[in-house]
Amino acid sequence: MERTVVRVSIFGLLLAFGGAQPNKDDWEIYSFHINSTVTSRYATTVITSRVVNRKDESTEVEFHVRIPKNAFISKFRMFMDDQVYDGEVKAKEAAQQQYTQAVSRGESAGIVSSVGRTLEEFKTSVTVAPLKKVTFELTYEELFRRRLGKYELQIFARPMQPVKDFKVDVYIHEKAGINYMDIKGGLSTNALANAITKTLADKQAWVYFYPTVDQQKTCDSCGEQGLNGDLVIVYDVNRHKSLGDIKRSKGYFVHHFAPSSLLRIPKNVVFVIDQSGSMHGRKMEQTRIALLHILSDLAAEDYFGLITFDSNLFYWKRELVQANADNVESAKTFASNIKDRGSTNINTALLEGSRMLNEQPRQGSASILILLTDGDPTSGVTNLEQIQSNVREAIQDKFPLYCLGFGFDVNFAFLESMSLQNNGVARRIYEDSDADLQLKGFYDEVANPLLTNVTMSYSSSANLTQTKFSQYYNGSEIVVAGQITDNDVETFVPQVVAISRNASIVFSDANGTTESTDDSNLQRVWAYLTVKQLLDKELQLSGVEKEKVKSEALRLSLKYGFVTPLTSMVVTKPSEETTEVLHKPSEDTPPLSRRTSMGMHPGILSKGQSRRTSGGSHLDPQAGVYPSLGSRFSSAHPGFQALPGLKGSPGLPGHKGEAGPPMLHDLVTDYDYRYDSLPIAPTTLSVAPGVRFLLQAENQSLPLCFDIAGRTILRLLHLPNAGVSVNGELDEDQGFIKIIVHFDTDNFVAVELGAVTVKYEQKLTRYTGDTALVAGSVAVFIRPTEVDITAGQTRLLILVHGKNGKDFLWPALRQQPSDDAVGILAQKAVVYEEVHQGPYTKLKIKDQEISVSRSSAVDFGMNLPATLACWLMSPESALRAPLSDFTLKVL
């Protein structure tokens, strides 16, 4: 049972030059975005940081970010000049040699390090040339755990300097419906509360946090270095069906089971408390306080026991007794007088606790054994494997064992393995001022059992995650994922059998409960959950079985690109710089604050003696071309950056630049109007009539680009199953002058410069200012420089850009549509290879050789456009279809 608090903990960017505090005269973070998309309790979070080197010499910039321990990093990329540097996930053994060699040379040896209760630290660095920019992009994924009836997304931001373009965007989509949502944390108080926008619409929720530079300095813990605090989004979903929420897609299913309308089962609980000498002082005091609170919360129908131990055992009672008022008061007196002394005999203490539970079984009750210790066994049986064997023999799968490890002197791997072997979990208790609250919080999670002996079964299924659970507690959730055999949904029948307070109970639905969805994440949810459980299983096994489980966990980690304890991410950096290998730590690894350094501080990048430096002038093809963007929708509200969510659309429209010498187009430039004052060499591009589009390439640094003549109506996106169509009208040579989203047969949202028109249920409404509205299955957010439209599983951002004093619209797909999608925006990334280089380059695409020329295009699919080098070809060659397939006569 996993009982950890559900969090997406994002510790904002920490950038440092050489280890000094940020100096705005050296470099500046001009854009920092955190985008989190949550679908069915599975979060994909993208952190994007854009940095400019303002110095006239090369500078080493470090990307430093913290992520949840429960998450898997799945992608890391750096964009600099016209190159993309991708991190590659490899088996840890395969990457270890690179890691060791880097350390021995005194060069960069980045790692993912444990830093506190819920966070891990990701670091890398790169040398940025004078007056150039670099973009860092980190993606990680996490399946939420429900705790005490809620899910939490915690965003901790500390960028170490105020950022002019700082944005946090959260989008939550739960088909079961969201029954409540709240926002807490230090960043939600005082003046910063005004920077938060929250919208809840049945099955969807949006949270935007856009603090101004002044606001970033005004929270309780903020200052001249900007934000320093957390934003906590708390929510839960509706639970209408007793069988739970089951979704299926493309041969996979995910089942969330959390029935609530059940009677509480009385429990039998034995607390086994370490009182050895190492528990002296604050630990012992906090343990006593926690026990007093826990004893007060016992229900009258519960039975309980209390044992303390050092080298000997000390009983309050030698048998379980009912938690009536007299017994609870007597136990409190005993707990108040616990004294630390002696050594640690864990083996005898656990065997005695097991005896107490085994000797007094009660019909219709649930038994629990809880151990609290802060050290290794030092008396009695001290062999760890022998202790685990003895405890397994004593418990015999009759009840779970929960081990709480106090501090970092404890052998947490031993406790974790022993808990897992006995259907429980281990939890570390941190030596902080709230340690008593941590102990009480854990008890609250297991205080109210609702079911025991839970068995989940699924006919016509394969490769299931864990399906048997000893107990289910109120406020928690059981999640099972698997594959549907031959995708045969007709014979796929789920069922849950368990024991409730009074009798055996069966959860089923003869009318069918599985819901088909186009959620492409279900397979990744299955992979994530499978890898997590295989890693847990590995801790319980030995020999051949252990290696078999480890091998399968490694295979899946590599297949899905997860950085796990078995894999590492190799970050290949620009030529002449070093390679970094990033490892995921285990829970046994203490936080950075507790470690000492021997020559190199663990987790800090060690700087090599030689670093690549490059000079030269900064060529920005966009400098001086575009005017500053003002409000296009009659509002002074700060600009809005929508969630990229899943993988961005490969069909992002771009803007053409002239074909010419490669030296003018070998740039990837983030354009930011605030930096026109930088001493750069402007280059004006001649632009022929027509609009240039970009098409992403698979595993290639250069995308494809093609031109479409102006005054054309294009089919941007069509989703037949969802009944959604997006069409757009091009102007002569800029972009789009009008974009219409059709939905539900004869309803639509029409976006033009300066206004948005919505037709719904025969009513036509025109909007010209900041507005948030819901029309049937479509949600629309109108902001000064963009319109955000969500239709089912599809999210479209329509941006407003300008050139030469003229504004135009630009569509950007932020959430992938289903596989049945067609249109310009639905084009998948192209796989190509260069078969001939030189003046007449040819690319091979699906056995067809196509002549191309190197050119450039501006990617207007972002709020801050970037100029990309690209391979220019005809629309027919890029789209692999006649252009007429994508054009229309009417909008």
Buried (B, 14 or more C-beta within 10 A) or exposed (E): BBBBBBBBBBBBBBBBBEEEEBEEEBBBBBBBBBBBBBBBBBBBBBBBBBBBBBBEEBBBBBBBBBBBBBBBBBBBBBBBBBBBBBBEBBBBEEBBEBBEBBBEBEBBBBBBBBBBBBBBBBBBBBBBBBBBBBBBBBBBBBBBBBBBEBBBBBBBBBBBBBBBBBBBBBBBBBBBEBEEBEBBBBBBEEBBEEBBBBBBEEBBBBBBBBBBEEBBBBBEEBEEBBBBBBBBBBBBBBBEBBBBBBBBBBBBBBBBBBBEEBEBBBBBBBBBBBBBBBBBEEBBBBBBBBBBBBBEEBEEBBBBBBBBBBBBBBBBBEEBBBBEEEBBEBBBEBBEEBEBEBBBBBBBBBBBBBBBBBEBEEEBBBBBBBBBBBBBBBBBBBEBEEBBBBBBEBBEEBBBBBBBBBBBBBBBBBBBBBBBBBBBBBBBBBBEEEBBBBBBBBBBBBBBBBBBBBEBBBEBBEEBBBBEBBBBBBBBBBBBBBBBBEEEBEEBBBBBBBBBBEEEBEBBBEEEBBBEBBBBBBBBBBBBBBBBBBBBBBBBBEEEEBEEBBEBBBBBBBEBBBBBBBBBBBBBBBEEBBBBBBBBBBBBBBBBEEBEEEEEBBBBBBBBEEBBEEEEEBBBBBBEBBBEBEBBBEBEBBBBBBBBBBBBBBBBBBBBBBEBEEEBBBBBBBBBEBBBEBEBEEBEBEBEEBBBBBBBBEEBBBBBBBBBEBEBBBBBBBBEEBBBBBBBBBBEBBBBBBBBBBBBEEBBBBBBBEBBBBBBEEEEEEBEBBBBBBBEBBBBBBBBBBBBBBBBBBBBBBBBBBBEEEBBBBBBBBBBBBEEBBBBBBBBBBEBEEEEEEEEBBBBBEEEEBEBEBBBBBBBBBBBBBBBBBBBBEBBBBBEEEBEEBBBEEB
